């Protein structure tokens, strides 16, 4: 097993942010389906239109990027940002006047 793949500079976090139109019922349905489908791909909500997913390697991140690309609706903007686990650990979240640490990366190995 290659333990080097587990270091904080090689594990990646994907951030998917989106601004999708919701003026019509069809647009709302597309935006909601996009949210549902990225959740099925293992993403969790970070903010209202920002979802994150931990990936054990760049190869895994690339695979999930391709999956997200296939889910993008015909209208709107979807952006994907990759950061290392080390960078993710330096995020500062401020909830009102209280700062909170970011959640740590999942401890389990990823097999797919």
C-alpha positions in Angstrom: 0.0 0.0 0.0 1.2 3.5 -0.8 0.8 5.5 2.4 2.2 8.6 0.6 -1.2 9.0 -1.0 -2.7 9.8 2.4 -0.6 12.8 3.1 -2.3 16.2 3.5 -0.8 17.6 0.3 -2.1 14.8 -1.9 -5.6 14.3 -0.5 -7.9 16.8 -2.1 -11.1 18.6 -1.3 -13.5 19.6 -4.1 -15.6 22.6 -3.8 -18.6 22.9 -6.1 -20.3 26.3 -6.1 -23.2 27.2 -8.3 -25.5 30.0 -9.3 -28.4 28.4 -11.1 -31.5 30.2 -12.3 -34.7 29.5 -10.3 -37.2 31.9 -11.9 -39.4 29.2 -13.5 -40.7 25.9 -12.2 -38.5 24.1 -14.7 -35.4 26.0 -13.6 -36.1 25.3 -9.9 -36.5 21.6 -10.7 -33.2 21.6 -12.6 -31.4 23.4 -9.7 -32.9 21.0 -7.1 -32.0 17.9 -9.2 -28.4 19.2 -9.4 -28.3 19.5 -5.6 -29.8 16.0 -5.2 -27.4 14.5 -7.7 -24.2 16.0 -6.3 -25.3 14.8 -2.8 -25.6 11.3 -4.4 -22.0 11.7 -5.5 -20.9 12.2 -1.9 -20.9 16.0 -1.7 -22.1 17.7 1.5 -23.4 21.2 1.9 -20.8 23.7 3.0 -23.0 26.8 2.3 -26.3 27.2 0.5 -24.8 26.9 -3.0 -21.4 25.4 -2.1 -20.8 21.7 -1.6 -17.7 19.9 -0.7 -16.3 16.4 -1.1 -13.1 14.8 0.3 -11.0 12.8 -2.2 -8.1 10.6 -1.2 -6.0 11.5 -4.3 -5.9 13.7 -7.4 -7.1 10.8 -9.5 -10.2 10.4 -7.4 -10.8 14.2 -7.6 -10.5 14.1 -11.4 -13.1 11.3 -11.5 -15.6 13.2 -9.4 -15.0 16.4 -11.5 -16.0 14.5 -14.6 -19.2 13.2 -12.8 -20.1 16.7 -11.8 -19.6 18.0 -15.3 -22.2 15.5 -16.5 -24.7 16.8 -13.9 -24.5 20.5 -14.8 -27.9 21.9 -16.0 -28.2 23.7 -19.3 -28.4 27.1 -17.6 -26.4 28.7 -14.9 -22.8 28.7 -13.6 -21.1 25.8 -11.8 -17.5 26.3 -10.6 -15.2 23.6 -9.2 -12.2 24.4 -7.0 -9.7 21.9 -5.8 -7.6 22.5 -2.6 -5.3 20.2 -0.7 -6.3 18.7 2.6 -3.6 20.9 4.2 -5.2 24.0 2.8 -8.7 22.8 3.8 -7.4 22.5 7.4 -6.5 26.2 7.3 -10.0 27.4 6.6 -11.4 29.8 9.2 -15.1 29.7 9.7 -16.8 32.6 11.6 -20.2 31.9 12.9 -21.5 35.2 14.2 -18.7 36.3 16.6 -17.4 32.8 17.3 -14.7 31.1 15.2 -15.0 27.4 14.5 -12.4 25.0 13.2 -13.1 23.2 10.0 -14.2 19.6 10.2 -11.3 17.1 9.8 -10.9 14.9 6.8 -12.7 11.6 7.0 -10.4 9.0 8.6 -11.3 6.1 6.4 -9.7 5.1 3.1 -11.5 5.7 -0.1 -11.7 2.6 -2.4 -13.5 4.1 -5.4 
